[in-house]
Amino acid sequence: MKIKNKAPETIDIANVREVTTIIGPGAEMNGDISADTTIRIDGCFNGEIRSSNTVIVGEKGKITGKINCGFLFVGGCVEGYVETAEKLHIAAGGYVNGDISTPSLVIDQGAFFDGTCRMKTQLVSAAAEA
């Protein structure tokens, strides 16, 4: 799946970073995942995901719980709390219901977001700590 942003570059989600953790279609998992690698969810996951890398929610994927990661791409459904260090991208057909905290937010036409958003940049964070 390729996503074309307004920026000239194209993001190839399938190869965004090496995907080493996958919950496939039809699979259901409850619990916590903590990894420094890219995680892809195409099934159902209930719990908490922590990754300094990328989390991809495929078109048929669903996450209920808490996500803390570097970059989150949502093509499916996320319900709960999301915090990213870099960016949250909700693609057309993607659904996010909950509170989010991210320095960069992209919501494509045809995507759905219901909740609250808190956007902080690293500069604002540094100034607040001073």
Backbone atoms as SQL, in Angstrom:
CREATE TABLE atoms (id INTEGER PRIMARY KEY, chain TEXT, resi INTEGER, resn TEXT, atom TEXT, x REAL, y REAL, z REAL);
INSERT INTO atoms VALUES
  (1, 'A', 1, 'MET', 'N', 0.849, -1.160, 0.000),
  (2, 'A', 1, 'MET', 'CA', 0.000, 0.000, 0.000),
  (3, 'A', 1, 'MET', 'C', 0.900, 1.229, 0.000),
  (4, 'A', 2, 'LYS', 'N', 0.694, 2.143, -0.924),
  (5, 'A', 2, 'LYS', 'CA', 1.466, 3.370, -0.977),
  (6, 'A', 2, 'LYS', 'C', 0.562, 4.535, -0.634),
  (7, 'A', 3, 'ILE', 'N', 1.086, 5.438, 0.168),
  (8, 'A', 3, 'ILE', 'CA', 0.345, 6.608, 0.590),
  (9, 'A', 3, 'ILE', 'C', 1.031, 7.831, -0.004),
  (10, 'A', 4, 'LYS', 'N', 0.301, 8.637, -0.715),
  (11, 'A', 4, 'LYS', 'CA', 0.856, 9.851, -1.312),
  (12, 'A', 4, 'LYS', 'C', 0.417, 11.041, -0.467),
  (13, 'A', 5, 'ASN', 'N', 1.370, 11.689, 0.186),
  (14, 'A', 5, 'ASN', 'CA', 1.085, 12.883, 0.974),
  (15, 'A', 5, 'ASN', 'C', 1.176, 14.104, 0.079),
  (16, 'A', 6, 'LYS', 'N', 0.838, 15.270, 0.619),
  (17, 'A', 6, 'LYS', 'CA', 1.014, 16.509, -0.117),
  (18, 'A', 6, 'LYS', 'C', 2.493, 16.776, -0.342),
  (19, 'A', 7, 'ALA', 'N', 3.332, 16.259, 0.528),
  (20, 'A', 7, 'ALA', 'CA', 4.774, 16.382, 0.336),
  (21, 'A', 7, 'ALA', 'C', 5.159, 15.535, -0.875),
  (22, 'A', 8, 'PRO', 'N', 6.256, 15.864, -1.554),
  (23, 'A', 8, 'PRO', 'CA', 6.597, 15.155, -2.773),
  (24, 'A', 8, 'PRO', 'C', 6.971, 13.690, -2.587),
  (25, 'A', 9, 'GLU', 'N', 7.396, 13.298, -1.394),
  (26, 'A', 9, 'GLU', 'CA', 7.808, 11.914, -1.225),
  (27, 'A', 9, 'GLU', 'C', 6.600, 10.995, -1.024),
  (28, 'A', 10, 'THR', 'N', 6.765, 9.747, -1.365),
  (29, 'A', 10, 'THR', 'CA', 5.731, 8.742, -1.177),
  (30, 'A', 10, 'THR', 'C', 6.183, 7.809, -0.068),
  (31, 'A', 11, 'ILE', 'N', 5.285, 7.522, 0.867),
  (32, 'A', 11, 'ILE', 'CA', 5.605, 6.615, 1.958),
  (33, 'A', 11, 'ILE', 'C', 5.117, 5.230, 1.568),
  (34, 'A', 12, 'ASP', 'N', 6.006, 4.265, 1.540),
  (35, 'A', 12, 'ASP', 'CA', 5.636, 2.889, 1.237),
  (36, 'A', 12, 'ASP', 'C', 5.481, 2.163, 2.570),
  (37, 'A', 13, 'ILE', 'N', 4.242, 2.087, 3.056),
  (38, 'A', 13, 'ILE', 'CA', 3.976, 1.518, 4.371),
  (39, 'A', 13, 'ILE', 'C', 4.428, 0.060, 4.447),
  (40, 'A', 14, 'ALA', 'N', 4.332, -0.671, 3.392),
  (41, 'A', 14, 'ALA', 'CA', 4.720, -2.085, 3.402),
  (42, 'A', 14, 'ALA', 'C', 6.200, -2.250, 3.726),
  (43, 'A', 15, 'ASN', 'N', 7.013, -1.252, 3.400),
  (44, 'A', 15, 'ASN', 'CA', 8.453, -1.351, 3.637),
  (45, 'A', 15, 'ASN', 'C', 8.977, -0.210, 4.495),
  (46, 'A', 16, 'VAL', 'N', 8.106, 0.403, 5.313),
  (47, 'A', 16, 'VAL', 'CA', 8.487, 1.595, 6.058),
  (48, 'A', 16, 'VAL', 'C', 9.727, 1.352, 6.924),
  (49, 'A', 17, 'ARG', 'N', 9.803, 0.306, 7.564),
  (50, 'A', 17, 'ARG', 'CA', 10.955, -0.198, 8.293),
  (51, 'A', 17, 'ARG', 'C', 10.717, -1.690, 8.388),
  (52, 'A', 18, 'GLU', 'N', 11.723, -2.451, 8.590),
  (53, 'A', 18, 'GLU', 'CA', 11.559, -3.901, 8.610),
  (54, 'A', 18, 'GLU', 'C', 10.521, -4.298, 9.658),
  (55, 'A', 19, 'VAL', 'N', 9.465, -4.959, 9.213),
  (56, 'A', 19, 'VAL', 'CA', 8.410, -5.413, 10.117),
  (57, 'A', 19, 'VAL', 'C', 8.826, -6.755, 10.694),
  (58, 'A', 20, 'THR', 'N', 8.954, -6.814, 12.010),
  (59, 'A', 20, 'THR', 'CA', 9.380, -8.060, 12.646),
  (60, 'A', 20, 'THR', 'C', 8.306, -8.663, 13.542),
  (61, 'A', 21, 'THR', 'N', 7.283, -7.880, 13.879),
  (62, 'A', 21, 'THR', 'CA', 6.206, -8.383, 14.724),
  (63, 'A', 21, 'THR', 'C', 4.893, -8.190, 13.989),
  (64, 'A', 22, 'ILE', 'N', 4.183, -9.289, 13.731),
  (65, 'A', 22, 'ILE', 'CA', 2.930, -9.223, 12.981),
  (66, 'A', 22, 'ILE', 'C', 1.854, -10.026, 13.713),
  (67, 'A', 23, 'ILE', 'N', 0.687, -9.411, 13.856),
  (68, 'A', 23, 'ILE', 'CA', -0.506, -10.139, 14.290),
  (69, 'A', 23, 'ILE', 'C', -1.379, -10.194, 13.045),
  (70, 'A', 24, 'GLY', 'N', -1.489, -11.371, 12.462),
  (71, 'A', 24, 'GLY', 'CA', -2.109, -11.539, 11.158),
  (72, 'A', 24, 'GLY', 'C', -3.623, -11.495, 11.172),
  (73, 'A', 25, 'PRO', 'N', -4.204, -11.445, 9.979),
  (74, 'A', 25, 'PRO', 'CA', -5.660, -11.427, 9.843),
  (75, 'A', 25, 'PRO', 'C', -6.284, -12.653, 10.519),
  (76, 'A', 26, 'GLY', 'N', -7.361, -12.422, 11.242),
  (77, 'A', 26, 'GLY', 'CA', -8.058, -13.516, 11.920),
  (78, 'A', 26, 'GLY', 'C', -7.492, -13.840, 13.293),
  (79, 'A', 27, 'ALA', 'N', -6.303, -13.335, 13.618),
  (80, 'A', 27, 'ALA', 'CA', -5.697, -13.596, 14.927),
  (81, 'A', 27, 'ALA', 'C', -6.208, -12.595, 15.948),
  (82, 'A', 28, 'GLU', 'N', -6.341, -13.053, 17.203),
  (83, 'A', 28, 'GLU', 'CA', -6.721, -12.186, 18.314),
  (84, 'A', 28, 'GLU', 'C', -5.703, -12.358, 19.416),
  (85, 'A', 29, 'MET', 'N', -5.295, -11.232, 20.018),
  (86, 'A', 29, 'MET', 'CA', -4.301, -11.285, 21.083),
  (87, 'A', 29, 'MET', 'C', -4.669, -10.286, 22.167),
  (88, 'A', 30, 'ASN', 'N', -4.514, -10.710, 23.409),
  (89, 'A', 30, 'ASN', 'CA', -4.705, -9.851, 24.572),
  (90, 'A', 30, 'ASN', 'C', -3.395, -9.799, 25.334),
  (91, 'A', 31, 'GLY', 'N', -3.012, -8.598, 25.792),
  (92, 'A', 31, 'GLY', 'CA', -1.791, -8.484, 26.579),
  (93, 'A', 31, 'GLY', 'C', -1.021, -7.230, 26.231),
  (94, 'A', 32, 'ASP', 'N', 0.298, -7.307, 26.397),
  (95, 'A', 32, 'ASP', 'CA', 1.182, -6.176, 26.139),
  (96, 'A', 32, 'ASP', 'C', 2.253, -6.588, 25.150),
  (97, 'A', 33, 'ILE', 'N', 2.625, -5.652, 24.279),
  (98, 'A', 33, 'ILE', 'CA', 3.744, -5.855, 23.362),
  (99, 'A', 33, 'ILE', 'C', 4.713, -4.711, 23.588),
  (100, 'A', 34, 'SER', 'N', 5.974, -5.038, 23.778),
  (101, 'A', 34, 'SER', 'CA', 7.021, -4.036, 23.902),
  (102, 'A', 34, 'SER', 'C', 8.140, -4.450, 22.960),
  (103, 'A', 35, 'ALA', 'N', 8.459, -3.569, 21.983),
  (104, 'A', 35, 'ALA', 'CA', 9.470, -3.906, 20.991),
  (105, 'A', 35, 'ALA', 'C', 10.095, -2.627, 20.447),
  (106, 'A', 36, 'ASP', 'N', 11.339, -2.724, 20.013),
  (107, 'A', 36, 'ASP', 'CA', 12.001, -1.597, 19.358),
  (108, 'A', 36, 'ASP', 'C', 11.953, -1.744, 17.845),
  (109, 'A', 37, 'THR', 'N', 11.130, -2.645, 17.377),
  (110, 'A', 37, 'THR', 'CA', 11.015, -2.916, 15.949),
  (111, 'A', 37, 'THR', 'C', 9.638, -2.482, 15.462),
  (112, 'A', 38, 'THR', 'N', 9.423, -2.553, 14.163),
  (113, 'A', 38, 'THR', 'CA', 8.129, -2.204, 13.594),
  (114, 'A', 38, 'THR', 'C', 7.124, -3.319, 13.868),
  (115, 'A', 39, 'ILE', 'N', 5.921, -2.912, 14.256),
  (116, 'A', 39, 'ILE', 'CA', 4.842, -3.833, 14.596),
  (117, 'A', 39, 'ILE', 'C', 3.693, -3.602, 13.618),
  (118, 'A', 40, 'ARG', 'N', 3.152, -4.680, 13.080),
  (119, 'A', 40, 'ARG', 'CA', 1.997, -4.570, 12.178),
  (120, 'A', 40, 'ARG', 'C', 0.848, -5.398, 12.746),
  (121, 'A', 41, 'ILE', 'N', -0.331, -4.770, 12.836),
  (122, 'A', 41, 'ILE', 'CA', -1.523, -5.445, 13.342),
  (123, 'A', 41, 'ILE', 'C', -2.540, -5.538, 12.205),
  (124, 'A', 42, 'ASP', 'N', -2.844, -6.771, 11.786),
  (125, 'A', 42, 'ASP', 'CA', -3.888, -7.014, 10.789),
  (126, 'A', 42, 'ASP', 'C', -5.035, -7.811, 11.388),
  (127, 'A', 43, 'GLY', 'N', -4.890, -8.207, 12.642),
  (128, 'A', 43, 'GLY', 'CA', -5.938, -8.907, 13.372),
  (129, 'A', 43, 'GLY', 'C', -6.461, -7.999, 14.473),
  (130, 'A', 44, 'CYS', 'N', -6.871, -8.601, 15.601),
  (131, 'A', 44, 'CYS', 'CA', -7.389, -7.836, 16.736),
  (132, 'A', 44, 'CYS', 'C', -6.420, -7.925, 17.906),
  (133, 'A', 45, 'PHE', 'N', -6.120, -6.771, 18.499),
  (134, 'A', 45, 'PHE', 'CA', -5.233, -6.719, 19.652),
  (135, 'A', 45, 'PHE', 'C', -5.884, -5.878, 20.737),
  (136, 'A', 46, 'ASN', 'N', -5.919, -6.418, 21.956),
  (137, 'A', 46, 'ASN', 'CA', -6.425, -5.708, 23.126),
  (138, 'A', 46, 'ASN', 'C', -5.303, -5.623, 24.144),
  (139, 'A', 47, 'GLY', 'N', -4.911, -4.399, 24.523),
  (140, 'A', 47, 'GLY', 'CA', -3.856, -4.242, 25.505),
  (141, 'A', 47, 'GLY', 'C', -3.017, -3.015, 25.228),
  (142, 'A', 48, 'GLU', 'N', -1.729, -3.120, 25.546),
  (143, 'A', 48, 'GLU', 'CA', -0.819, -1.989, 25.399),
  (144, 'A', 48, 'GLU', 'C', 0.322, -2.345, 24.453),
  (145, 'A', 49, 'ILE', 'N', 0.638, -1.409, 23.553),
  (146, 'A', 49, 'ILE', 'CA', 1.756, -1.570, 22.626),
  (147, 'A', 49, 'ILE', 'C', 2.747, -0.441, 22.882),
  (148, 'A', 50, 'ARG', 'N', 4.015, -0.796, 23.076),
  (149, 'A', 50, 'ARG', 'CA', 5.092, 0.175, 23.245),
  (150, 'A', 50, 'ARG', 'C', 6.186, -0.154, 22.240),
  (151, 'A', 51, 'SER', 'N', 6.525, 0.829, 21.394),
  (152, 'A', 51, 'SER', 'CA', 7.597, 0.649, 20.422),
  (153, 'A', 51, 'SER', 'C', 8.214, 2.005, 20.118),
  (154, 'A', 52, 'SER', 'N', 9.544, 2.065, 20.107),
  (155, 'A', 52, 'SER', 'CA', 10.202, 3.316, 19.720),
  (156, 'A', 52, 'SER', 'C', 10.174, 3.466, 18.203),
  (157, 'A', 53, 'ASN', 'N', 9.684, 2.464, 17.520),
  (158, 'A', 53, 'ASN', 'CA', 9.668, 2.408, 16.068),
  (159, 'A', 53, 'ASN', 'C', 8.242, 2.649, 15.552),
  (160, 'A', 54, 'THR', 'N', 7.874, 2.027, 14.465),
  (161, 'A', 54, 'THR', 'CA', 6.593, 2.223, 13.782),
  (162, 'A', 54, 'THR', 'C', 5.579, 1.156, 14.176),
  (163, 'A', 55, 'VAL', 'N', 4.322, 1.573, 14.306),
  (164, 'A', 55, 'VAL', 'CA', 3.202, 0.648, 14.473),
  (165, 'A', 55, 'VAL', 'C', 2.261, 0.893, 13.301),
  (166, 'A', 56, 'ILE', 'N', 1.916, -0.188, 12.595),
  (167, 'A', 56, 'ILE', 'CA', 1.016, -0.119, 11.445),
  (168, 'A', 56, 'ILE', 'C', -0.240, -0.905, 11.773),
  (169, 'A', 57, 'VAL', 'N', -1.392, -0.261, 11.646),
  (170, 'A', 57, 'VAL', 'CA', -2.672, -0.945, 11.809),
  (171, 'A', 57, 'VAL', 'C', -3.242, -1.103, 10.402),
  (172, 'A', 58, 'GLY', 'N', -3.252, -2.332, 9.908),
  (173, 'A', 58, 'GLY', 'CA', -3.739, -2.615, 8.555),
  (174, 'A', 58, 'GLY', 'C', -5.233, -2.356, 8.427),
  (175, 'A', 59, 'GLU', 'N', -5.732, -2.411, 7.206),
  (176, 'A', 59, 'GLU', 'CA', -7.135, -2.108, 6.924),
  (177, 'A', 59, 'GLU', 'C', -8.106, -2.953, 7.731),
  (178, 'A', 60, 'LYS', 'N', -7.761, -4.186, 8.026),
  (179, 'A', 60, 'LYS', 'CA', -8.639, -5.075, 8.802),
  (180, 'A', 60, 'LYS', 'C', -8.181, -5.182, 10.261),
  (181, 'A', 61, 'GLY', 'N', -7.159, -4.429, 10.631),
  (182, 'A', 61, 'GLY', 'CA', -6.627, -4.480, 11.982),
  (183, 'A', 61, 'GLY', 'C', -7.435, -3.648, 12.952),
  (184, 'A', 62, 'LYS', 'N', -7.421, -4.080, 14.228),
  (185, 'A', 62, 'LYS', 'CA', -8.120, -3.346, 15.278),
  (186, 'A', 62, 'LYS', 'C', -7.301, -3.425, 16.560),
  (187, 'A', 63, 'ILE', 'N', -7.065, -2.260, 17.166),
  (188, 'A', 63, 'ILE', 'CA', -6.375, -2.190, 18.447),
  (189, 'A', 63, 'ILE', 'C', -7.294, -1.490, 19.429),
  (190, 'A', 64, 'THR', 'N', -7.488, -2.111, 20.587),
  (191, 'A', 64, 'THR', 'CA', -8.217, -1.506, 21.685),
  (192, 'A', 64, 'THR', 'C', -7.257, -1.449, 22.868),
  (193, 'A', 65, 'GLY', 'N', -6.961, -0.237, 23.333),
  (194, 'A', 65, 'GLY', 'CA', -6.040, -0.102, 24.457),
  (195, 'A', 65, 'GLY', 'C', -5.179, 1.133, 24.325),
  (196, 'A', 66, 'LYS', 'N', -3.893, 0.974, 24.641),
  (197, 'A', 66, 'LYS', 'CA', -2.959, 2.094, 24.674),
  (198, 'A', 66, 'LYS', 'C', -1.795, 1.820, 23.721),
  (199, 'A', 67, 'ILE', 'N', -1.427, 2.843, 22.940),
  (200, 'A', 67, 'ILE', 'CA', -0.299, 2.730, 22.019),
  (201, 'A', 67, 'ILE', 'C', 0.673, 3.866, 22.302),
  (202, 'A', 68, 'ASN', 'N', 1.937, 3.535, 22.482),
  (203, 'A', 68, 'ASN', 'CA', 2.995, 4.523, 22.646),
  (204, 'A', 68, 'ASN', 'C', 4.099, 4.118, 21.682),
  (205, 'A', 69, 'CYS', 'N', 4.332, 4.936, 20.640),
  (206, 'A', 69, 'CYS', 'CA', 5.291, 4.545, 19.606),
  (207, 'A', 69, 'CYS', 'C', 5.910, 5.773, 18.947),
  (208, 'A', 70, 'GLY', 'N', 6.843, 5.529, 18.035),
  (209, 'A', 70, 'GLY', 'CA', 7.456, 6.608, 17.282),
  (210, 'A', 70, 'GLY', 'C', 6.516, 7.147, 16.225),
  (211, 'A', 71, 'PHE', 'N', 6.042, 6.269, 15.329),
  (212, 'A', 71, 'PHE', 'CA', 5.151, 6.642, 14.221),
  (213, 'A', 71, 'PHE', 'C', 4.013, 5.637, 14.175),
  (214, 'A', 72, 'LEU', 'N', 2.784, 6.135, 14.072),
  (215, 'A', 72, 'LEU', 'CA', 1.615, 5.262, 13.981),
  (216, 'A', 72, 'LEU', 'C', 0.881, 5.540, 12.681),
  (217, 'A', 73, 'PHE', 'N', 0.678, 4.486, 11.894),
  (218, 'A', 73, 'PHE', 'CA', -0.117, 4.550, 10.671),
  (219, 'A', 73, 'PHE', 'C', -1.371, 3.731, 10.903),
  (220, 'A', 74, 'VAL', 'N', -2.546, 4.355, 10.734),
  (221, 'A', 74, 'VAL', 'CA', -3.819, 3.676, 10.979),
  (222, 'A', 74, 'VAL', 'C', -4.604, 3.554, 9.674),
  (223, 'A', 75, 'GLY', 'N', -4.747, 2.336, 9.205),
  (224, 'A', 75, 'GLY', 'CA', -5.599, 2.040, 8.063),
  (225, 'A', 75, 'GLY', 'C', -6.854, 1.317, 8.512),
  (226, 'A', 76, 'GLY', 'N', -6.845, 0.833, 9.753),
  (227, 'A', 76, 'GLY', 'CA', -7.960, 0.092, 10.336),
  (228, 'A', 76, 'GLY', 'C', -8.594, 0.876, 11.471),
  (229, 'A', 77, 'CYS', 'N', -8.686, 0.249, 12.641),
  (230, 'A', 77, 'CYS', 'CA', -9.412, 0.827, 13.772),
  (231, 'A', 77, 'CYS', 'C', -8.541, 0.858, 15.031),
  (232, 'A', 78, 'VAL', 'N', -8.536, 2.004, 15.708),
  (233, 'A', 78, 'VAL', 'CA', -7.859, 2.142, 16.993),
  (234, 'A', 78, 'VAL', 'C', -8.831, 2.794, 17.959),
  (235, 'A', 79, 'GLU', 'N', -9.011, 2.160, 19.123),
  (236, 'A', 79, 'GLU', 'CA', -9.845, 2.725, 20.174),
  (237, 'A', 79, 'GLU', 'C', -9.028, 2.746, 21.454),
  (238, 'A', 80, 'GLY', 'N', -8.830, 3.960, 22.003),
  (239, 'A', 80, 'GLY', 'CA', -8.060, 4.079, 23.231),
  (240, 'A', 80, 'GLY', 'C', -7.157, 5.290, 23.200),
  (241, 'A', 81, 'TYR', 'N', -6.047, 5.215, 23.933),
  (242, 'A', 81, 'TYR', 'CA', -5.103, 6.326, 24.047),
  (243, 'A', 81, 'TYR', 'C', -3.896, 6.094, 23.140),
  (244, 'A', 82, 'VAL', 'N', -3.498, 7.134, 22.403),
  (245, 'A', 82, 'VAL', 'CA', -2.359, 7.044, 21.497),
  (246, 'A', 82, 'VAL', 'C', -1.377, 8.164, 21.809),
  (247, 'A', 83, 'GLU', 'N', -0.100, 7.807, 21.925),
  (248, 'A', 83, 'GLU', 'CA', 0.957, 8.808, 22.058),
  (249, 'A', 83, 'GLU', 'C', 2.081, 8.443, 21.095),
  (250, 'A', 84, 'THR', 'N', 2.455, 9.401, 20.229),
  (251, 'A', 84, 'THR', 'CA', 3.545, 9.156, 19.294),
  (252, 'A', 84, 'THR', 'C', 4.642, 10.191, 19.508),
  (253, 'A', 85, 'ALA', 'N', 5.878, 9.788, 19.241),
  (254, 'A', 85, 'ALA', 'CA', 7.010, 10.700, 19.342),
  (255, 'A', 85, 'ALA', 'C', 7.204, 11.484, 18.050),
  (256, 'A', 86, 'GLU', 'N', 6.758, 10.918, 16.911),
  (257, 'A', 86, 'GLU', 'CA', 6.996, 11.544, 15.611),
  (258, 'A', 86, 'GLU', 'C', 5.706, 11.983, 14.919),
  (259, 'A', 87, 'LYS', 'N', 4.839, 11.014, 14.577),
  (260, 'A', 87, 'LYS', 'CA', 3.663, 11.333, 13.771),
  (261, 'A', 87, 'LYS', 'C', 2.585, 10.278, 13.916),
  (262, 'A', 88, 'LEU', 'N', 1.333, 10.731, 13.770),
  (263, 'A', 88, 'LEU', 'CA', 0.167, 9.853, 13.652),
  (264, 'A', 88, 'LEU', 'C', -0.474, 10.142, 12.305),
  (265, 'A', 89, 'HIS', 'N', -0.649, 9.104, 11.490),
  (266, 'A', 89, 'HIS', 'CA', -1.270, 9.245, 10.171),
  (267, 'A', 89, 'HIS', 'C', -2.500, 8.341, 10.135),
  (268, 'A', 90, 'ILE', 'N', -3.674, 8.951, 9.967),
  (269, 'A', 90, 'ILE', 'CA', -4.917, 8.195, 9.821),
  (270, 'A', 90, 'ILE', 'C', -5.279, 8.226, 8.339),
  (271, 'A', 91, 'ALA', 'N', -5.206, 7.075, 7.703),
  (272, 'A', 91, 'ALA', 'CA', -5.456, 6.976, 6.261),
  (273, 'A', 91, 'ALA', 'C', -6.949, 6.927, 5.972),
  (274, 'A', 92, 'ALA', 'N', -7.327, 7.164, 4.722),
  (275, 'A', 92, 'ALA', 'CA', -8.723, 7.049, 4.299),
  (276, 'A', 92, 'ALA', 'C', -9.239, 5.671, 4.685),
  (277, 'A', 93, 'GLY', 'N', -10.374, 5.629, 5.345),
  (278, 'A', 93, 'GLY', 'CA', -10.927, 4.363, 5.823),
  (279, 'A', 93, 'GLY', 'C', -10.470, 4.022, 7.226),
  (280, 'A', 94, 'GLY', 'N', -9.466, 4.722, 7.737),
  (281, 'A', 94, 'GLY', 'CA', -8.971, 4.500, 9.095),
  (282, 'A', 94, 'GLY', 'C', -9.883, 5.159, 10.122),
  (283, 'A', 95, 'TYR', 'N', -9.862, 4.629, 11.345),
  (284, 'A', 95, 'TYR', 'CA', -10.767, 5.075, 12.398),
  (285, 'A', 95, 'TYR', 'C', -9.992, 5.156, 13.701),
  (286, 'A', 96, 'VAL', 'N', -9.999, 6.312, 14.341),
  (287, 'A', 96, 'VAL', 'CA', -9.394, 6.464, 15.665),
  (288, 'A', 96, 'VAL', 'C', -10.426, 7.092, 16.582),
  (289, 'A', 97, 'ASN', 'N', -10.711, 6.416, 17.689),
  (290, 'A', 97, 'ASN', 'CA', -11.647, 6.892, 18.699),
  (291, 'A', 97, 'ASN', 'C', -10.904, 6.909, 20.023),
  (292, 'A', 98, 'GLY', 'N', -10.561, 8.112, 20.503),
  (293, 'A', 98, 'GLY', 'CA', -9.853, 8.216, 21.770),
  (294, 'A', 98, 'GLY', 'C', -9.002, 9.457, 21.819),
  (295, 'A', 99, 'ASP', 'N', -8.181, 9.540, 22.827),
  (296, 'A', 99, 'ASP', 'CA', -7.317, 10.688, 23.031),
  (297, 'A', 99, 'ASP', 'C', -5.950, 10.419, 22.423),
  (298, 'A', 100, 'ILE', 'N', -5.397, 11.460, 21.767),
  (299, 'A', 100, 'ILE', 'CA', -4.093, 11.301, 21.149),
  (300, 'A', 100, 'ILE', 'C', -3.173, 12.447, 21.558),
  (301, 'A', 101, 'SER', 'N', -1.891, 12.138, 21.598),
  (302, 'A', 101, 'SER', 'CA', -0.848, 13.123, 21.849),
  (303, 'A', 101, 'SER', 'C', 0.248, 12.856, 20.824),
  (304, 'A', 102, 'THR', 'N', 0.514, 13.851, 19.954),
  (305, 'A', 102, 'THR', 'CA', 1.472, 13.669, 18.867),
  (306, 'A', 102, 'THR', 'C', 1.985, 15.026, 18.415),
  (307, 'A', 103, 'PRO', 'N', 3.225, 15.107, 17.974),
  (308, 'A', 103, 'PRO', 'CA', 3.705, 16.386, 17.441),
  (309, 'A', 103, 'PRO', 'C', 3.239, 16.649, 16.011),
  (310, 'A', 104, 'SER', 'N', 2.808, 15.603, 15.275),
  (311, 'A', 104, 'SER', 'CA', 2.391, 15.755, 13.890),
  (312, 'A', 104, 'SER', 'C', 1.208, 14.834, 13.618),
  (313, 'A', 105, 'LEU', 'N', 0.141, 15.397, 13.053),
  (314, 'A', 105, 'LEU', 'CA', -1.081, 14.636, 12.801),
  (315, 'A', 105, 'LEU', 'C', -1.503, 14.804, 11.347),
  (316, 'A', 106, 'VAL', 'N', -1.730, 13.678, 10.664),
  (317, 'A', 106, 'VAL', 'CA', -2.231, 13.677, 9.293),
  (318, 'A', 106, 'VAL', 'C', -3.532, 12.879, 9.289),
  (319, 'A', 107, 'ILE', 'N', -4.607, 13.517, 8.806),
  (320, 'A', 107, 'ILE', 'CA', -5.894, 12.837, 8.685),
  (321, 'A', 107, 'ILE', 'C', -6.322, 12.952, 7.227),
  (322, 'A', 108, 'ASP', 'N', -6.291, 11.839, 6.512),
  (323, 'A', 108, 'ASP', 'CA', -6.683, 11.837, 5.109),
  (324, 'A', 108, 'ASP', 'C', -8.193, 12.006, 4.966),
  (325, 'A', 109, 'GLN', 'N', -8.606, 12.512, 3.809),
  (326, 'A', 109, 'GLN', 'CA', -10.032, 12.586, 3.500),
  (327, 'A', 109, 'GLN', 'C', -10.592, 11.173, 3.519),
  (328, 'A', 110, 'GLY', 'N', -11.701, 10.981, 4.208),
  (329, 'A', 110, 'GLY', 'CA', -12.304, 9.660, 4.320),
  (330, 'A', 110, 'GLY', 'C', -11.881, 8.925, 5.578),
  (331, 'A', 111, 'ALA', 'N', -11.003, 9.539, 6.375),
  (332, 'A', 111, 'ALA', 'CA', -10.599, 8.967, 7.666),
  (333, 'A', 111, 'ALA', 'C', -11.542, 9.503, 8.740),
  (334, 'A', 112, 'PHE', 'N', -11.542, 8.863, 9.908),
  (335, 'A', 112, 'PHE', 'CA', -12.428, 9.250, 10.999),
  (336, 'A', 112, 'PHE', 'C', -11.622, 9.400, 12.276),
  (337, 'A', 113, 'PHE', 'N', -11.826, 10.517, 12.991),
  (338, 'A', 113, 'PHE', 'CA', -11.205, 10.727, 14.300),
  (339, 'A', 113, 'PHE', 'C', -12.242, 11.315, 15.227),
  (340, 'A', 114, 'ASP', 'N', -12.432, 10.680, 16.379),
  (341, 'A', 114, 'ASP', 'CA', -13.338, 11.180, 17.400),
  (342, 'A', 114, 'ASP', 'C', -12.607, 11.109, 18.724),
  (343, 'A', 115, 'GLY', 'N', -12.344, 12.266, 19.303),
  (344, 'A', 115, 'GLY', 'CA', -11.633, 12.303, 20.571),
  (345, 'A', 115, 'GLY', 'C', -10.964, 13.642, 20.755),
  (346, 'A', 116, 'THR', 'N', -9.940, 13.657, 21.589),
  (347, 'A', 116, 'THR', 'CA', -9.184, 14.882, 21.804),
  (348, 'A', 116, 'THR', 'C', -7.763, 14.688, 21.304),
  (349, 'A', 117, 'CYS', 'N', -7.175, 15.788, 20.865),
  (350, 'A', 117, 'CYS', 'CA', -5.807, 15.751, 20.350),
  (351, 'A', 117, 'CYS', 'C', -4.978, 16.804, 21.057),
  (352, 'A', 118, 'ARG', 'N', -3.839, 16.390, 21.534),
  (353, 'A', 118, 'ARG', 'CA', -2.883, 17.316, 22.135),
  (354, 'A', 118, 'ARG', 'C', -1.621, 17.248, 21.292),
  (355, 'A', 119, 'MET', 'N', -1.262, 18.386, 20.681),
  (356, 'A', 119, 'MET', 'CA', -0.079, 18.422, 19.826),
  (357, 'A', 119, 'MET', 'C', 1.023, 19.207, 20.528),
  (358, 'A', 120, 'LYS', 'N', 2.161, 18.555, 20.668),
  (359, 'A', 120, 'LYS', 'CA', 3.316, 19.191, 21.285),
  (360, 'A', 120, 'LYS', 'C', 4.518, 18.964, 20.387),
  (361, 'A', 121, 'THR', 'N', 5.290, 20.006, 20.181),
  (362, 'A', 121, 'THR', 'CA', 6.544, 19.835, 19.466),
  (363, 'A', 121, 'THR', 'C', 7.657, 19.705, 20.482),
  (364, 'A', 122, 'GLN', 'N', 8.795, 19.253, 20.043),
  (365, 'A', 122, 'GLN', 'CA', 9.936, 19.124, 20.943),
  (366, 'A', 122, 'GLN', 'C', 10.354, 20.483, 21.479),
  (367, 'A', 123, 'LEU', 'N', 10.232, 21.554, 20.661),
  (368, 'A', 123, 'LEU', 'CA', 10.597, 22.887, 21.105),
  (369, 'A', 123, 'LEU', 'C', 9.654, 23.381, 22.199),
  (370, 'A', 124, 'VAL', 'N', 8.373, 23.130, 22.038),
  (371, 'A', 124, 'VAL', 'CA', 7.397, 23.531, 23.050),
  (372, 'A', 124, 'VAL', 'C', 7.635, 22.747, 24.335),
  (373, 'A', 125, 'SER', 'N', 7.926, 21.450, 24.209),
  (374, 'A', 125, 'SER', 'CA', 8.202, 20.627, 25.376),
  (375, 'A', 125, 'SER', 'C', 9.418, 21.117, 26.125),
  (376, 'A', 126, 'ALA', 'N', 10.490, 21.465, 25.380),
  (377, 'A', 126, 'ALA', 'CA', 11.719, 21.945, 26.009),
  (378, 'A', 126, 'ALA', 'C', 11.473, 23.268, 26.720),
  (379, 'A', 127, 'ALA', 'N', 10.694, 24.174, 26.107),
  (380, 'A', 127, 'ALA', 'CA', 10.399, 25.449, 26.720),
  (381, 'A', 127, 'ALA', 'C', 9.569, 25.269, 27.981),
  (382, 'A', 128, 'ALA', 'N', 8.653, 24.333, 27.977),
  (383, 'A', 128, 'ALA', 'CA', 7.796, 24.081, 29.136),
  (384, 'A', 128, 'ALA', 'C', 8.607, 23.516, 30.307),
  (385, 'A', 129, 'GLU', 'N', 9.639, 22.752, 30.002),
  (386, 'A', 129, 'GLU', 'CA', 10.459, 22.162, 31.057),
  (387, 'A', 129, 'GLU', 'C', 11.409, 23.182, 31.670),
  (388, 'A', 130, 'ALA', 'N', 11.731, 24.246, 30.945),
  (389, 'A', 130, 'ALA', 'CA', 12.700, 25.253, 31.430),
  (390, 'A', 130, 'ALA', 'C', 12.113, 26.120, 32.520);
